[in-house]
Amino acid sequence: AVPKYPHLASLTLATMLHRRPPSGGDKPKETSNQRSAHSKFIDAVAWTVLLTLLAANFFALVFHVAFFLPDHDGVFDVVASSSGEAGAGLHRGGTATAAKKRIRPSSMAFGDPSAVAALLRRNLLPDGAGGSSMVRYDAVPAILGDLAYGVVHQLPSIPDRRRMIPSKKGGDVGDEMLKYGVPSDGIVRYRVPSNAVHNRTYFLEARLRPDEEDRPLFVYNPMVLPLDDNVIDASILSNLSVGDEAKYVGVYRVSNFANCQGPGLGVPDTYKNYLGLALLDRDLNILPQNGGGYLDVVIDLNHHLFDIGWTPRNPRGHPANSKQYMQDCQLFAVGGHGACKADQLILLCNEYAMPVKLELTRTREGSNVAEEEQRDDGETIRLANHYGTGLQLTVLQRPNVIQLGGKNFHYFQAAADLNNDGAPRGPGFLEMWPGGPHEFVQMDFVSYPYVHRGRTLNVTKSSKAEPEPSYVTMDVPKEGQRGTLIDRDSGSACCVPIRWTDDDIGNERQLLLGFSHRKTRKGVPKSDKYNYVSRVYAFEPTPPFDIVARSGFFCLGFAHQGDEALQSDNEQVFGAANEFRLRIHDEEFDCPRIHFVTGIAEKVGDSETVIVSYGVNDCYPRMVEVPKNFLVGLLKA
């Protein structure tokens, strides 16, 4: 161990070495020459010890700075390792620096699902807030705590001028303001307050700027598609091959609209949605691109479809501007009934589905081939990248309407033969409602169009009554009163297989697990509006897909303000979004007012862990690794 005050240690040592022996005795008297030599020896030893300690302290300090201090203070000098900090290693609008990989803690281990019940009992509401048997909504984030690996992404391709806090181009102009200089021309356009991510006036004004390229963009509502060669065919994987590095495709909603300053502020006329895509490694870091930059892109899907005349007409004819039909998009892989692996990617955005091809961008003599081939070729649409160059998304058939005005649909595949691990894939289905009752329609997404115009979907409902929630929360309506939440679950994310043991029989079998959500209903007090809660549910893997178990409601947490936040280039992890908490019946909970689950997927190489993806207050994205056994425990609590 290195002493905290080496100079004091050296002085103490020198003092001890200079201490005179006790008086008395027959010791011979030292001569002056002997005393001088002895003193020089003592001084030499003391200086040697002092210099050694100083050197040790210096190297300890260097080691600490290099490996333990954060790279920024979370306010202005944020390192744009924009991959969700996944080591993107760019300073905003600047040149690349040494990429820093995300610190990767061990995933949370969770053995026995029955342990969850005891943990929930530690998170009950006090008697005065609804009864001692009611579980707090924030019990789940409290239990997961720092043990679950979390990631908050920013997309590196989004230019500096479209961030809430741009780089310090132009220099400081006082303690309260910064000049905003656009990297391409250096022109000062807007002043950015030092508290930009907390300033509501700045937030509202910024989204109405006349030049669209000056309006800040927000990334939220993510999901991941695992690039698992046990499930997905080589025809898809070869298009995304980056050695053995690419393990997931990240999908994001990118928009100039967000609820970072709280919900209920209205949607501006300038409202625009984009599609964000990124290739991620095993630890959910955004992968670097050969030659600089990162493998992420932002696509103006709505505008591109408008330009080629696809946008549906309204009763008055073709709209004058692009409509924002494509919002929260999902990317999943399908294969025909009986196929061993999935060989086609499907993009599903709200009620529109389309087959797509995603590949690394081909270049020809330094130019982007995708930019040269944006022409509409019959049914094929090569989508232009609004930002980024590393990936190319091509729509292979025009978007097909599944159900007009619908949303929150989720694809899943039924089991073919549960007794044979190597069995071919079962038929595909689209979940329309996760409960109240469970509704679904068979849809393999192989034969196009998936739904013929004018045809009514053959929706099937589960046959059994839904089980009661595994635990009670305070949304349960009192006798004779309406509940605080809407009456039916909506879909959030689906599905992953789980092992399930029936308590009364004891036999183990496979079920499918998904997430659903509810929000507070219309007519509740203002303080209770725009609050969202989630639950997990499990159902039989074969038609009619009866629900077997449902958890009580819960919320998911904010980004942790330690390493997780410090390693993210998304400035919103330090912003006002963290101040708007879930509030129901005047009880506040330590989680976002709006958490919106948009993805669940098995972790590549670890079938006992899932990646749960969700948006935080419609402001920033978060992905977190959660043990399956923990989710099963919620169903049994």
N, C-alpha and C positions, 0 to 999 in steps of 0.2 A: 504494500500500500504506500502511496506517495503522501507525505505529510501535507496538510492543508497550508501550513505556514512554514516553508522550508527554512526561511531566514531565522525564525525563532528556534527551530530545531538545531541549526548550526551554532547559534549563539549559546544555546544550552550545552551543546557538546563541547564548545570551546571553553566555556566556564568550568565544566567538570575537569577538563584536561589541565586547566590552569590552577585548579584548587590546590592550596598548600596543604602539606601533611599536618596532622595535629602536632601541637607543640610538645616538647618533652622527649625523652628517649636519648639514645646515644648516637643518633644519626649524625654522620659527619656533615659539616657545613659545606654548601656548594660554593665553588668559586664563581666569580663574575663571568668567566668564560663559559663555565659549565651551565650557568643560568641562561646565558645568551644562546647557547646551542640548543638547550632544552626548549627555550621559548620559540626559536625558529622552527624546531621540529613540530611543536604544537600548532603553530600558525599554519604550517604546510598541510598538516592533517586536516585542520578545520576548513581551510580553503578548498581542499580536495573534496571533502564531504559536502560543503556548500555548493560547489559547482556541479557535483553529481546530482544533488537534489534539484537544483534549478533546471538542469538538462532533462531530468525525469519529468518535472512538471511541464516543461515546454512540450515534450513529445506527447504527454497525456492530453494537453490542451489541443494540440493539432489533431490527435485521434478523435477527440470529442467533437470538434468542429466538423471534421470530415464525415463522420458517420452518425452523429446523433442530433445535431442542430438542424431544424427545418430550413429549407431553402428560401423561405419568404415568410412574411408576417401575416399573410392571409388578407391583405388589404389592397396594396397596389402592385407590389413587385412579384405577382404570382407567376410561377414558372409554368409556361404553357406546355407542359408535358401533357398536352390537352387530351390525352387519351383517358381521361378519367383518371387521369394522371397516369395512366398506365405508361409512364415513362416516355411521354411524347417528346420531351426535351426541347421545346421551342420557347423562346421568349416571345411575348405577344408581338406579332408582326415583325419579328426579328429573325436573326439567323439561327440555325440549329446549334444547340449546345450538346454536351455529352448527355445522352439519354439516360435517365434514371429509372430503373425498373421499380415498380411498386413493391413496397415491403409486403411480404407474403406470410402472414401468420398462419399457424396451423388451424385447420378447420375444427369446429366444435365437435367433440365426440359425445354421442348420446346413445346409451345402450338400451335400457329398458323403457319402452313407451309409457309404462305405468307410472314412472317417476314424474311425469308431467302433472298429474293430478295434485301431487303434494306441492309442487312448485306453484301451481295456480292458487292453492289455498293460502299461500303467503301474499297473494295479491288480491285480497277481497276488499270490497268497499266497506267503509265503516257503517255501523248500524244506521246512523242518521242519514246516510246517503242512498238508502235503498235496500238495506238488509245485509247481514253479515254473510249470506250465502251467494251474493252476487260478485262475479269476478270483474275486476277492472279491465277496461278495454286495452290499456297499455301493459297488461301482464306479459304479453308475448315479447315485445321489445325489451321489457325489463329482464326477462329470463334469458333471452338471447344475448343481450348486453354486448360486451366487447368480444365475445367468443365467436360470433359469426363474422366471417370475412366479408366486408363490404367494399364496394367500389362505386365512385361517382365519376362519370365520364363527362368530358367536354370534347367536341369534335375539332381536331386541329385544323381541318380545312376551312372552318368558318373564319373569315378575315378579322383582323384586329378591329376595324371600324364598326363591326357589328357585335362587339362585346359591351357589356354594361360598364366595364372599367377597361378602357383601352390602355395601351402603353403610354409612357410619359414622353411621347414625342412633343417637342415644343417647350418642354421644361415646366417647372413649377411657377405659378403666379400667385403666390401667397399660400397661407395655411389651408384655406378653405376650397380652393379651386385648382384644377389642372387644365392646361390647354389640351384640346383634342386635335391632334394632327393626323391627317389621313396619310398613310404610308406612301401612296403613289405620287402625291403632289405636295405634301407638306402644308396644305392649307388648313388654317385653324377654323373649324366650323362650329363646334359646340364646347361649352364648358361643362366639365364633369365634376360634381361635388365630391368632396372627400368621402362622404358617406353614401356614395351612389347606390349601393345595394340595399340601403335602408331608407332612401329618400323617395317618398311616394310621388311628390311633384315631378321629380326628374324621371321617374319610371313612367308616369302617364304621358309626359311631354315627349319622351324619347320614342314612344311607339307611334306617334303621329307626325314625325318628321316628314317633310315633303319628298325627300329622296329615299326611296325604299332601301337603298344600300346603306343608309345611316341609321336604320331602325334596328335596335338590338334583337338578336335571336336567342331563343331559349330552347334547351334540349330537355326532353322529359319523356315519360311513358315508354320505357325501353323493353326489349325482349331479346333473347338469344336463340339462335338455331345451332345446336351442336353439330359439328362436322365429324360425326362418328362413323368410321368406315365399317363398323358392324351393322349399321342401319342404312347408310346412304351410299349409293352406287358411285363407282369411280368416275362415271360420266359427269357427275356434279363436282366431285372433289378435285378432279384434275384441273378444272377451270379456276380453282382457288388455291392451287398448290404454291405454298411458300416454304419449300423444304418440308419439315414436319412441324412447322410453327403454328399454322392456322388451325384453331380448334373450335372457333365459334364465329358465326356472323352476328354482329350486333345490329339491331334495328331500333330506330328512335323516331319519335315525333319531334320535328324542329319547327318552331313557329315564332312569329313576332308578337304573339299573344301569350301571356302567362298570368298566373295568379300569385306571383311572388309577393305582392303587397296585399294579399288577402282576396278572397272571392267576392263577387258581387259588384265589381267595378265596371262591368260591361265589356262588350267586344267592340273594338274600334272598326271603323270602315276600312281601315288598311289591313284587316285581318288576313294573314296568309299562313298556310301550312306547307311544310316541306317533308320529304322523306330522307332520313339519315341512315347511312349504312357504314359498317366498319368491320374489318377482320380483326379478331381478338386471339390472343395466345391462351395458353393453359391457365394463366393467372388473370385473365380478362384484361390484359394490357392491349391497347391498340398497336398493331404491328407497323413497323417502319417500312417505308417504300424504298426500293433500290434507287439510289440517286438523290435521296432527300425527300422529306415529307413523310406522310403516313397513309396507310391504306384505309382511308375513309372518304366518303363523298356525301354531298347534300344535293338532292334532286328536287326540282320544282315540278313534281308530277302533275299537279292540277293545271299549271300553265302550259306544260307541254301538250297535254291532252286537249286543251282548249285550242292551241295553235293548229293542231291537225284536224280540228273540227269534230272531235269526239264528244265534247261536253254535251250532255243531254239538253235538248231544247225545252224551254218552258212554253206555256200557252201563247206567249207573245212572240215566239220565235227564238232564235239563237241568242243567248245572253251576250251582253256587250263586254263583259269581263269574265275571267275564269272564276268558276265557282269552286269552293273549297270542299269538294265531295270527299277527297281522300285525306283522312286525318290520322287516326291511329291505325297503323298498318302492321300486319303479321306476315312473317315469312315461314313457310313450312314445306316439308318434302313429302311427296306422295308416291305410291307405287300401285300398280294394278293389283286386283284381288288375286292372291296367290304368289305375287312377286316376292322374291327373297329380300330385295332392298328397294328403297325409294329412289326413283330416277328422274323425278320432275319437281322443280320448285314452283310453289304457288304463292303469289302475293295477294293477300286479302286485306282490303282497306274499307272499313265500314261495311256496306252491302255489296261492294264490288270485288270480284275475284278475277285473276288473270294468271296464266302460266308465264313464267319468266325464266330468263337465263342470267346468272350472275357470274362474272369472270373478271380476272385481272385485266387491266387495260393493256391492249396491245399497242405498241408504238412503232412508227415507221420513220426512221431518220429523225428521231427526236420529236416528232409530232404525234398528237393524240389521234389515233385512228377513229375513235368514237366521235370526235368532233367533226371529222371529215365525212362521217356516214350517218348523219342525223336525219336523212331523208326518210320519209314514211314509205315503206316497202310493202304495200298491201296490208296484211294483218300485222306484220312485224313493226315494232316501234323501238328504235334505238334511242333511249332516253339520254338527253344531254345532262351532264353534271353542272349544277349551278356553282358548286364549289368542290374542289378536289379533283384529282385525276387518276387515282390508283385503281378504281373499280368501274366496271361498265355493266349497267343493268339494261336488259333488252326485254321488252314485252313481246311475247310470241303470238298472242291473240288479243283482240280488243277486250277491254274490261267487260265482264259479264255480270249483270245484276242478279244477285241471289234473291233478295227480298227488298223491295223498294222501301226505303226509310228505315231499314233494319240496321242493327249494329250489335256488337258484343257476341258475335258468332265465333265458335272455336272448333277446329278440326280435331278429330281423334280417330284412332283405328281400333276396331273391335278385335278381340282375341280370335285366332283361328283354331289353335289347338293348345290349350294350356298345359297339356301333359307332355308336350314336345318342345324343348327349348329351341330347336332348329326349325320350327314350323314356319311355313310361309306366312306372309302378312294377311290379316283378316280384311274384311271390307271397310271402306272409309265412311265416316259419318260427320255431319256438321251439327254441333250442339247449338240449339236455338235459345233454350232457356235451361239454366242449371237446376231449377227447382220450381215448385209451385204450379204444376208438376214439372218433372224433367222432360224436356221436349227435344227431339232430334229428327234429322232427316238423313236418309242414306245418300251419300254423295262421294264418289270416288275421285273426282277432279282429274279423271283421265280422259273421259269423252267430253269434247267441247262442242257446243256450249253446255255448261253445267246445268243451266236452267233455261229452257226455251221460253221465249217471250210469250206472255199471255197464259202460261201454264201455272197452275197452283201447286205449291210444294206439298208433297205428301208427308205431312208432319205426324210423327208418332209420339205418344206419351207413355211414360212409365206406368206400370200397372199397380204398384203398391203405394200405400200411403207413406209419406216421408217420416222418418224417425224424428223424435224430439232432439233439440240441440244437446250436446254432451254436457254443457254447463250453462248457467243463467247469467245474463248481463242486464243492465238497467233499462234496456229498451223494451223489456216485456211490458205490454200495456196493462194498466190497472183495470179492474172490473168496471165495465161500462164506459171506458175511455179508449180513444184511438191511440195506437202506438206512436212513438216518435219517428220511426223509420217507415219507409214505403213497405208495401205488403208483400213484395215478391223479390227474390234474389235475381240479380242480373249477372251475366257471365263476366269473368275476369281473365282466367287463364285455364287451359286444359291441355293435356292431362299427362300424368306419369304413373307407371305401375307401382303398386305397393303390396307388401305381404300383409295379409290380414288373418287374424285368428279370432273366430267367434267365441265369445266368453262362455256361452252355454254348451257348445259342442267341442271346442278345442281344436278343430281342424284348421290347418293353414291353407289359404287360397289367395289368389291374386285379384285385386280390385284396381280401379283407376281413380286417381285423386286429382281434384281441381280446386280452383279458387273461385268464389263468387263474392258479390258485394251488394250492399244496400246503402242508400243515402237518406238523410232526413227528408221527410215528406213536406209538401207544400202546406203552408198554414201554420207551421211551428213558429215560435218566437224568433225574432231576428238573430238572437245569439245562437240559436240552434240550426240555422240554415247552413247549407253547403258543408255538412259533415258526413264523412264516409267511413264505413266499417266493412271488414271482410270476414269471411269464414272459409274453412276447407270442408270439402264433402267428398265422399267416396261412393262409387257405384259399381255394379256388376259389369264385367267387361264384354258381356254379350247382350243382345236385345232381349227384353225391352229396357235394359240399363237401369234397373231399379236402384234407387238410392239406399245405401246400407247404413251410412253414418254421416252425421253433420256435427261440426263443432259449434260452440257458441261464437259470438262475434268478437273480433279483436281488431287492433290497428297494427301497423308496422312503423318503425321508428325513423327519426331523422338520421342523416349521416353523422357518424361519431366525430366529435370535434378534436380528436387527437390525430393520429397518423392518417386516418382515412381522409379527413378534410384537408390536412396539410399537403397531402400528396395529390390533391385534385386541382386541376386548373379551372374548374368551374367556380367562378367567384360567388355563385349563389349559395354555396355551402356555408358561407359566412354571413349571408344576407337576411333580409326580413322574412324570408320563407320559413325560417326556423322559429319565428315568433307567433305564427298562427297555428294554434293547437286545437285538437279535437275537444269539443265542448258540447255536452248533452246534459239536459236537466240541471244546468248551472254548475255542473261538475267538470273541471278541466283535466285533461289527460296528457301525458308527456309523449305525444306523437302528433303527426301532422293532421290538420283539419281535413285535408284531402290527401289520402294515400290511395293510389289507384294501381292495383296489381295488373300488369299487362303481359306477364310471361312466367312460365314455370318449365324447367327443362332439367333432365338429368345431367350431372357433371360428367364430362368426358373422362373415362377411366375410373369412375367411382359411382356405381349405380346406387349407392346408399346415401348420396348427397344430391340435393337439387339446387339449382340457381333460381331464386325468386327475384323477378324484376318488377320494379314499380316506380311510379312518378311521385315526387314529394311536392305537394301543394301546386301541381301543374307548373313547376318551376325548375326542378333538376331531376335527373334520373339516378336511381340507385339499384344496384344488384347485390344480392347477399346470398351466401351459401348457407343452406339449412339442412340438417340431417333429416332424412325421411322419417326416422323413428320419432323425432320431435313432433312432426305433423300428425303422424299416426297417434301419438299420445294425446294431441288435442282432440282427436275424434273419440278417444276412449275416456276422456277426463270426467 
